[in-house]
Amino acid sequence: MPYEPPTHRVERSLRATTGAKIVAGVDEVGRGAWAGPVTVCAAVTGLRRPPEGLTDSKLIPPPRRAELAEELNGWVTAHALGHASPEEIDELGMTASLRLAAVRALEGLPVRPDAVILDGKHDYLGRPWRVRTVIKGDQSCVAVAAASVIAKVHRDAMMAQLPEDYADFAFHDNAGYPSPVHRAALEVRGPTPYHRLSWSYMDALTRWKHLKRTRNEPTEQIELF
């Protein structure tokens, strides 16, 4: 199915209405995985024409996605990645972990952006960042689409490079997301050091559910911009 290519419309709007000169697109990968970090990429692209076929990373076949990530590494003005570990996810919860990873990515850029385009409808960044949320921004906004592809390819590679001792979990194939092979390995071997132990899948692991972590609900609310 053909998709409309992403544009710089939102970025142009932010520049016009806020005076922002540097706008970063931000997207995450790994939110729904059982294992591995949540990874966020912040990408600054300017207003140049993007590489052919750029869109949401989930809509791009893996071989082309890897090629496109290579192109984007040299095409974007700047990009940086941030991660929140499984331990941090268990301790903080997903919303706070997303913010942690996103701040790490944004602070890794060579220049602090004046505004951020965040994929989705929820602003998990808040102050002091000036944020514009865009539903399906990874399909419609060039900078967010670029961040989507770079984050996905980078995290997939990280998961594929985990030690061979965990080959039966097929992290090279499922990247830590739910799958029949992944579940079967969990039932036999239990969670690895890369698993999120506070997640509900642990309840179904009769032999291992005693390892589940209970997280205290956060009391501090994110202050929105």
Order of alpha helices (4+ residues) and beta strands (2+ residues): alpha-beta-beta-alpha-beta-alpha-alpha-beta-beta-alpha-alpha-alpha-alpha
